[in-house]
Every structure is written in structure tokens, then in C-alpha cells.
Amino acid sequence: MILTKNEYDLLLFLTNNRNQVVSRQAIAEHLSGETSENPDSFDFVYSHVKI
């Protein structure tokens, strides 16, 4: 399986924060590289994390 850069970055982020609850805000900031108080949508986060 080949991962995209965002998928790989997300995998590393989640493994580095294992045993912790990581908010969608924290994931969004990590993936986008920006700190924003209220993003318009978390759709890009949901596209990487499937439940």
C-alpha cells in the first residue's frame, strides 16, 4: 500500500500521540500546517480518517 504525504503525516501524528484523544482541530492544524480557530469545514480531515 502506498500512502500519500498527508496520509503518512497523519499516521505519524496519530502514532506519536497514541493513548491520547486527538481532536479534529489538532488533526486539521497538523495536516494544514496552520493554526485556525474555526475552520469552515473538517471535510479534509474526514477524508483521511474513516470510521
MOJOJO-V876877 format. One record per pair of residues at least 24 apart in sequence whose ideal C-beta (glycine too) atoms are under 6 Angstrom apart, sorted by the first residue. I is the first residue (numbers start at 1). GAP is how many residues later the second one is. Records with the same first field share a line. If there is no record, write none. Layout:
I: GAP  GAP
This chain:
6: 25
10: 38
